């Protein structure tokens, strides 16, 4: 703005030097260079110049007017008129038509020039003489001789004008408006700049009312709230952990205390969610609209998150909430508990008082020492699968044609191997899956050896390259891939490794808070009411509880997390109930294997299995399908056998192979273990049941387990599960339960 003004004023000075004098006068006056001071002095100077200009013009106009009036009076007093006096009269109507050759067009006198900008003095302009005062050459000669009155009274002897025509009026003087234009531009620019400086162009939208009592619906990867200062200073119920047990405890508390105020503190950056779909439904039945949604067995879609974000209260508003609610503080770690004073202390020193507190910290995945001590480049290609972040990172890292090694043959390792091999999204990428473990077959710690071997063959048929009875003894980078050296000195080149070798309870608070830990089972030591200390409760994977039927146990299953969390919430409001529930679990390994189990299910226990025999019609149908489609046989041939682990180039060729079993033999084994019930015994009493491809029979299994007795013929007991057919009544009872 100032630059434009300076350029404009410089151009004006070139046309009107008076501005230079004004500027010098202003600066000589001793005013400062502030904008307001210069503007005030300029006004005073301009007003003074304007007053002088107007006075000079007024005196000049009065003098000219007096001179004209005097001259008109002299003309009117004269009795005769010269031919030149024709200009002094007004022509009659039609006179110009009657006398077209009359050289006198009687033009109107030009108006005096009025400057556009009164701040500037215009250049001197030649004054156009009034027609009344114009005289011919004779008059001019007479005037030159000084006898003006005699010349004005002379009359021509003949009619018509004898004087030559008067000269045309001179062209108007060159009026340059450049200075005025630049002056207008300078003033406009200055006014706009002043308006901008004062903020006249700033537009502010009207304030919108924002409901800050609830978090934004979008899920952000950052702590919430951003500062621990926004957390309440005291909450009646504090839940440490953001998993299934905590959400079950909150719901139970609200049932008995509808206006309860609950604060959930979790070190994760997610809202409470369920973990089983991470290794199951999210791979096989993902939602196209949302990656963390899946399709259920009834066709409906649901999210892995228990509640939408609108369900929870902002932690800063929890203390003033009249109807209570639950708030989730994400990204915060609890360092210790002050049990005597009833306080939770965070890692940054923030203290939160409580009346009752629940520890539901769950379990963390185990890692192998060789990966923990590996270089960073190796560790970036290793995933410990447990959380939503692990799922999202794994799906992003898996590229087309990648080779993935899953280390571990338990529930998680087998489920992930099947998911990566069979899911539609991974098949499109042609991902090659290897599963390595030191046991003889899949789920060897849960099911008997013969069933574990049969399960391993089914996974091979589904495309998983299962390598049992092996371990990784070294790892290093080989270009952009990982080179896994096995115990038999063979090598495997892969693009990514998933470690699924079990988990251990997260009991860090035990040392800092003076709580007891179970030395044999792990986890916080609690009684039958899930109480570790007065007003301190533990639920979920981190609890080593006393089972009134089977003794002290620690369970890592989804159903146990729900039931134990619900019971802990009830006891936190004062119900004092013992834990008597027998939790169940389930797993899906491809299209041919799905089972549910309850009680003590351990392969080290004696087992009695009752399997259904396929009918002749089912066998014929299965054999025909095997003969027409050789996909199963091809997949079996493409996998390495566990007995031979010497591999020249396992990353390229897949290793040595052994002859595949005949179709008849494979079909006979498949028929034998297609559907059945396994009874786990201790002291000849049934302490656990596993329903192999048998569904909706959990209520019956729970009743059998509750009797805790010895049965003479388990074949008769197995008939309760209707292995050949299942009546509608049983299905309806299961749905009602």
Beta strands, then each sheet from edge to edge (+ up, - down):
strand 1: 234-240
strand 2: 261-266
strand 3: 293-295
strand 4: 301-303
strand 5: 325-330
strand 6: 334-338
strand 7: 343-346
strand 8: 351-359
strand 9: 363-365
strand 10: 382-384
strand 11: 403-407
strand 12: 432-436
strand 13: 465-467
strand 14: 472-478
strand 15: 481-486
strand 16: 491-494
strand 17: 496-499
strand 18: 503-505
strand 19: 524-525
strand 20: 531-533
strand 21: 536-538
strand 22: 543-547
strand 23: 551-553
strand 24: 584-589
strand 25: 593-599
strand 26: 606-611
strand 27: 676-682
strand 28: 685-692
sheet 1: 5+ 2+ 1+ 8+ 7- 6+
sheet 2: 5+ 2+ 1+ 8+ 21+ 20-
sheet 3: 3+ 4-
sheet 4: 9+ 18-
sheet 5: 10+ 17+ 11+ 12+ 13+
sheet 6: 14+ 15- 16+
sheet 7: 19+ 22+ 23-
sheet 8: 24+ 25- 28+ 27- 26+
end
